[in-house]
Amino acid sequence: MPAYRTVRDFGALVRRCPGTPLARRAIPSYNHASPIPDSAMTPDERSKLIRQYADGPAVLKAALTRVPGQVMKWRSAPTKWSVHEILCHCADSEMNGALRIRYLAAESNARIIAYDQDVWARTFDYHALDEVLGLEIAEAARRWTVPLLERLSGAQWQKEGTHSERGRFTAEDFLQIYAEHLHNHA
């Protein structure tokens, strides 16, 4: 079952069906192999994705304004994440992402290690963690990483590492995945 979830439309569902259980859409997991194009991006394409990456926290925050506080920890099924857990996942994922791009840009033959996000959610008991801090961490990781992305050279964008599940992995691959990550959860 895909593990990525989104909080999109929680507010609309609450308005349409007050007092009834809420549902959320599943987004495919990015921890599983999927084809990433081999062709290099143009500088304009990279700039557009960097802007999308930078805008991710604001998009997620806007979606959260539509989620009533009483449903933050509600799960539609035992295997689904609550909004609270999504925010904690975003913190862990964005911290991992911030390191991944640094390894790719700075190291030769970087090894990018996958993690099982569902195991992390259970192991670290996301409901026991502070979801507000989780959102702040995700936002800070992005604010710290955007200037780095804006300064990468053409050669750094093409450097290759090896992802433990995907295989060949470049900085452009990172950007394609993470530019939409928070948007997909919004």
Buried (B, 14 or more C-beta within 10 A) or exposed (E): EEBBBBBBBBBEBBEEEEEEEBEBEEBEBBBEEEEBEEEEBEEEEBEBBBEBBBBBBEBBEEBBEBBEEEBBEBBEEEEBBBBBBBBBBBBBBBBBBBBBBBBBBEEEEBEBEBEEBBEBBEEBEBBEBEBEEBBBBBBBBBEEBBEBBEEBEEEBBEBBBEBEBBEEBBBBBBBBBBBBBBBBBB
